[in-house]
Amino acid sequence: MKTPAVGIKNAPPGLHSPQSYDMMKLRLVLILLLFAASAGILAWLYGAATRPPRTVKASPWTETLTDLDACCRRKHVKSVLYDNFATIAAGENRPEAERLFRAMAYSERLQEHNCAEAILHLGGSYTPPVRIVLFGGTTDDNLERSIAYEHRGLRERHGAEIDRAMRKGNRYAARILVRASALDLRNAVLMERCLHTGKHNPDSCRFFVCPECGNIYAAERLDYYCPLCFTGNERFVQF
């Protein structure tokens, strides 16, 4: 039998057709691209693993923010304690001591608010303390305890936080801290007078608090305006 000749038209597409060469080239290009991409990814992973950690640039106000936060926390704790001491004084029929503690608690809350605003203004955050230990005792005990606390705090800090703010050139924070220290001293003086006056003297004292900075006055020494923030005395809150 005679074998029929196989023509090019009847032959299946094989290795020698133009289409097969194009497919081979395309596959080779894809393989090379995948290899290059894999090599690039591996090189990036190796570099990321061996690269030294990036140092985060510290805020220039780190120390000042820490000082303001500590001030805020002190003010918050004292406002709660003074309200508690005012309740004890009311139970002992000590109206002058009660009003003084109420006025100081209000002043401390204002100062805490101002310190917290300064923290936010400088890019920080503030969370008030949650757990506060309340003291009992008599009104005289609470006055003595509070006076000792104020004097001890002033001695320990000795204006160091104010100096740090000034060295950084942050007069805004320094002003807040100066007011806080000045009012701590003012509280101690008022409590000393209340303690020395005692419970048997006539109830004659009233207190005024500046609603902007928390400056506190006995009524007989009331200024026409607050020397710390220049708020007129017509806006003062009376206790």
VEXDREN-605471 format. One record per residue (C-alpha): x negated, z, y negated; residue number from 0. Coordinates in steps of 0.001 Angstrom, whole numbers, plus 500000, padded with zeros to 6 digits. Layout:
BEGIN
+--------+--------+--------+-----+
:      X :      Z :      Y :  nr :
+--------+--------+--------+-----+
:      X :      Z :      Y : NUM :
...
+--------+--------+--------+-----+
This chain:
BEGIN
+--------+--------+--------+-----+
:      X :      Z :      Y :  nr :
+--------+--------+--------+-----+
: 500000 : 500000 : 500000 :   0 :
: 498815 : 499170 : 496554 :   1 :
: 498321 : 502159 : 494212 :   2 :
: 499918 : 501595 : 490831 :   3 :
: 497591 : 501805 : 487844 :   4 :
: 497979 : 504803 : 485647 :   5 :
: 498202 : 503883 : 481977 :   6 :
: 497450 : 506004 : 478960 :   7 :
: 501090 : 506014 : 477957 :   8 :
: 502182 : 507563 : 481282 :   9 :
: 499386 : 510178 : 481404 :  10 :
: 500336 : 513756 : 480465 :  11 :
: 498749 : 515176 : 477293 :  12 :
: 495390 : 516526 : 478374 :  13 :
: 492160 : 517811 : 476970 :  14 :
: 491271 : 514562 : 475371 :  15 :
: 494373 : 514070 : 473234 :  16 :
: 494223 : 514581 : 469400 :  17 :
: 496980 : 517204 : 469586 :  18 :
: 494961 : 519309 : 472021 :  19 :
: 491916 : 519285 : 469707 :  20 :
: 494060 : 520468 : 466780 :  21 :
: 495514 : 523299 : 468840 :  22 :
: 492062 : 524415 : 469976 :  23 :
: 490804 : 524440 : 466390 :  24 :
: 493829 : 526444 : 465226 :  25 :
: 493377 : 529003 : 467978 :  26 :
: 489678 : 529323 : 467205 :  27 :
: 490419 : 529903 : 463519 :  28 :
: 493028 : 532545 : 464352 :  29 :
: 490617 : 534302 : 466696 :  30 :
: 487904 : 534308 : 464048 :  31 :
: 490338 : 535655 : 461434 :  32 :
: 491503 : 538429 : 463753 :  33 :
: 487897 : 539319 : 464556 :  34 :
: 486976 : 539428 : 460868 :  35 :
: 490030 : 541574 : 460050 :  36 :
: 489256 : 543976 : 462909 :  37 :
: 485642 : 544252 : 461807 :  38 :
: 486741 : 544933 : 458214 :  39 :
: 489188 : 547652 : 459311 :  40 :
: 486564 : 549302 : 461503 :  41 :
: 484034 : 549216 : 458660 :  42 :
: 486576 : 550768 : 456264 :  43 :
: 487471 : 553528 : 458744 :  44 :
: 483804 : 554305 : 459325 :  45 :
: 483125 : 554416 : 455588 :  46 :
: 486123 : 556684 : 454970 :  47 :
: 484993 : 559035 : 457739 :  48 :
: 481399 : 559293 : 456540 :  49 :
: 482089 : 559259 : 452786 :  50 :
: 481629 : 562682 : 451116 :  51 :
: 484897 : 564250 : 449923 :  52 :
: 485917 : 563307 : 446421 :  53 :
: 485569 : 566185 : 444011 :  54 :
: 488722 : 566879 : 442027 :  55 :
: 488001 : 567338 : 438359 :  56 :
: 488916 : 570871 : 437391 :  57 :
: 491200 : 571526 : 434454 :  58 :
: 489344 : 572723 : 431343 :  59 :
: 491982 : 575460 : 431023 :  60 :
: 491582 : 576992 : 434504 :  61 :
: 490324 : 580358 : 433233 :  62 :
: 492812 : 580435 : 430385 :  63 :
: 495708 : 579589 : 432715 :  64 :
: 494636 : 582411 : 435024 :  65 :
: 494562 : 584851 : 432096 :  66 :
: 497970 : 583707 : 430848 :  67 :
: 499441 : 583998 : 434340 :  68 :
: 498118 : 587561 : 434671 :  69 :
: 499582 : 588382 : 431257 :  70 :
: 502956 : 586938 : 432267 :  71 :
: 503046 : 589017 : 435423 :  72 :
: 502168 : 592223 : 433581 :  73 :
: 504914 : 591581 : 431052 :  74 :
: 507483 : 590868 : 433758 :  75 :
: 506654 : 594033 : 435707 :  76 :
: 506733 : 596198 : 432573 :  77 :
: 510081 : 594799 : 431446 :  78 :
: 511629 : 595786 : 434786 :  79 :
: 509990 : 599226 : 434753 :  80 :
: 511017 : 599943 : 431157 :  81 :
: 514630 : 599070 : 431911 :  82 :
: 514483 : 601472 : 434849 :  83 :
: 512947 : 604198 : 432665 :  84 :
: 515691 : 603631 : 430069 :  85 :
: 518330 : 604289 : 432724 :  86 :
: 516575 : 607524 : 433678 :  87 :
: 516384 : 608578 : 430005 :  88 :
: 520103 : 607901 : 429579 :  89 :
: 520837 : 610152 : 432538 :  90 :
: 518774 : 612921 : 430911 :  91 :
: 520558 : 612501 : 427561 :  92 :
: 517381 : 611278 : 425844 :  93 :
: 518841 : 608584 : 423554 :  94 :
: 515659 : 608043 : 421529 :  95 :
: 513552 : 607484 : 424656 :  96 :
: 516294 : 605295 : 426133 :  97 :
: 516390 : 603062 : 423049 :  98 :
: 512599 : 602850 : 422942 :  99 :
: 512405 : 601800 : 426591 : 100 :
: 515200 : 599240 : 426059 : 101 :
: 513428 : 597820 : 423014 : 102 :
: 510116 : 597601 : 424865 : 103 :
: 511754 : 595927 : 427877 : 104 :
: 513283 : 593313 : 425571 : 105 :
: 509929 : 592809 : 423831 : 106 :
: 508130 : 592361 : 427164 : 107 :
: 510631 : 589718 : 428293 : 108 :
: 510090 : 587764 : 425075 : 109 :
: 506327 : 587921 : 425532 : 110 :
: 506624 : 586829 : 429156 : 111 :
: 508669 : 583837 : 428024 : 112 :
: 506088 : 582895 : 425385 : 113 :
: 503214 : 583208 : 427885 : 114 :
: 505094 : 581091 : 430426 : 115 :
: 505701 : 578401 : 427806 : 116 :
: 501982 : 578371 : 427016 : 117 :
: 501187 : 577930 : 430720 : 118 :
: 503553 : 574970 : 431014 : 119 :
: 502191 : 573485 : 427787 : 120 :
: 498668 : 573553 : 429271 : 121 :
: 499771 : 571869 : 432504 : 122 :
: 500123 : 574918 : 434740 : 123 :
: 503067 : 576621 : 436433 : 124 :
: 504321 : 580188 : 436543 : 125 :
: 506327 : 582101 : 439148 : 126 :
: 507390 : 585679 : 438309 : 127 :
: 506494 : 588405 : 440818 : 128 :
: 509288 : 589115 : 443271 : 129 :
: 508520 : 592584 : 444561 : 130 :
: 508219 : 595373 : 441985 : 131 :
: 507840 : 599059 : 442851 : 132 :
: 510082 : 601232 : 440666 : 133 :
: 508981 : 604745 : 439728 : 134 :
: 511186 : 607784 : 439445 : 135 :
: 510321 : 611033 : 437719 : 136 :
: 511454 : 612488 : 434428 : 137 :
: 511417 : 610711 : 431092 : 138 :
: 508352 : 612632 : 429973 : 139 :
: 506587 : 611667 : 433225 : 140 :
: 507464 : 608028 : 432634 : 141 :
: 506254 : 608156 : 429043 : 142 :
: 502933 : 609672 : 430095 : 143 :
: 502532 : 607175 : 432937 : 144 :
: 503297 : 604213 : 430662 : 145 :
: 500947 : 605407 : 427893 : 146 :
: 498104 : 605807 : 430392 : 147 :
: 498798 : 602347 : 431842 : 148 :
: 498729 : 600660 : 428431 : 149 :
: 495475 : 602345 : 427368 : 150 :
: 493804 : 601675 : 430727 : 151 :
: 494755 : 598004 : 430626 : 152 :
: 493417 : 597603 : 427100 : 153 :
: 490133 : 599277 : 428051 : 154 :
: 489690 : 597174 : 431193 : 155 :
: 490428 : 593838 : 429564 : 156 :
: 488747 : 594718 : 426259 : 157 :
: 489757 : 591354 : 424807 : 158 :
: 487831 : 589387 : 427469 : 159 :
: 490696 : 586962 : 428059 : 160 :
: 490955 : 586330 : 424311 : 161 :
: 487220 : 585617 : 424144 : 162 :
: 487474 : 583151 : 427040 : 163 :
: 490288 : 581250 : 425323 : 164 :
: 488334 : 581118 : 422061 : 165 :
: 485154 : 579902 : 423799 : 166 :
: 487209 : 577034 : 425215 : 167 :
: 488529 : 576268 : 421747 : 168 :
: 492115 : 577057 : 422768 : 169 :
: 493426 : 578942 : 419745 : 170 :
: 497015 : 578490 : 420904 : 171 :
: 496433 : 580509 : 424095 : 172 :
: 494218 : 582984 : 422220 : 173 :
: 497042 : 583653 : 419739 : 174 :
: 499493 : 584394 : 422583 : 175 :
: 496995 : 586770 : 424212 : 176 :
: 496178 : 588496 : 420902 : 177 :
: 499868 : 589193 : 420327 : 178 :
: 500256 : 590538 : 423859 : 179 :
: 497348 : 592969 : 423450 : 180 :
: 498494 : 594042 : 419979 : 181 :
: 501982 : 594807 : 421257 : 182 :
: 500599 : 596746 : 424230 : 183 :
: 498862 : 599005 : 421725 : 184 :
: 502022 : 599211 : 419600 : 185 :
: 504020 : 600301 : 422659 : 186 :
: 501499 : 603035 : 423451 : 187 :
: 501680 : 604404 : 419892 : 188 :
: 505494 : 604451 : 419882 : 189 :
: 505645 : 606150 : 423272 : 190 :
: 503098 : 608781 : 422191 : 191 :
: 505260 : 609601 : 419173 : 192 :
: 508371 : 609777 : 421349 : 193 :
: 506610 : 612065 : 423827 : 194 :
: 505317 : 614400 : 421129 : 195 :
: 508688 : 614494 : 419370 : 196 :
: 510290 : 615807 : 422539 : 197 :
: 513894 : 616147 : 423549 : 198 :
: 514921 : 618885 : 421089 : 199 :
: 514426 : 617012 : 417808 : 200 :
: 517470 : 615330 : 416207 : 201 :
: 518193 : 611796 : 417366 : 202 :
: 517289 : 609782 : 414290 : 203 :
: 515065 : 606903 : 415432 : 204 :
: 516129 : 603267 : 415730 : 205 :
: 513978 : 600345 : 416802 : 206 :
: 513842 : 596694 : 415799 : 207 :
: 512315 : 593828 : 417781 : 208 :
: 511280 : 590422 : 416448 : 209 :
: 513167 : 587837 : 418537 : 210 :
: 510314 : 585317 : 418372 : 211 :
: 507168 : 587208 : 419376 : 212 :
: 508490 : 590586 : 420535 : 213 :
: 506874 : 592677 : 417799 : 214 :
: 508550 : 596093 : 417789 : 215 :
: 509138 : 598483 : 414879 : 216 :
: 510474 : 601912 : 414272 : 217 :
: 513202 : 601577 : 411642 : 218 :
: 511417 : 603617 : 408990 : 219 :
: 508431 : 601239 : 409142 : 220 :
: 510350 : 597980 : 409085 : 221 :
: 508639 : 595032 : 407366 : 222 :
: 510373 : 592291 : 405396 : 223 :
: 508988 : 589812 : 407901 : 224 :
: 507031 : 589971 : 411135 : 225 :
: 503281 : 589830 : 410362 : 226 :
: 502600 : 588149 : 413720 : 227 :
: 504955 : 585167 : 413477 : 228 :
: 506488 : 585462 : 409943 : 229 :
: 510077 : 585774 : 411183 : 230 :
: 512377 : 587371 : 408574 : 231 :
: 513654 : 590868 : 409372 : 232 :
: 517259 : 589710 : 409040 : 233 :
: 516820 : 588176 : 412515 : 234 :
: 515370 : 591308 : 414119 : 235 :
: 517278 : 592793 : 417063 : 236 :
: 518222 : 596441 : 416569 : 237 :
: 518177 : 599127 : 419241 : 238 :
+--------+--------+--------+-----+
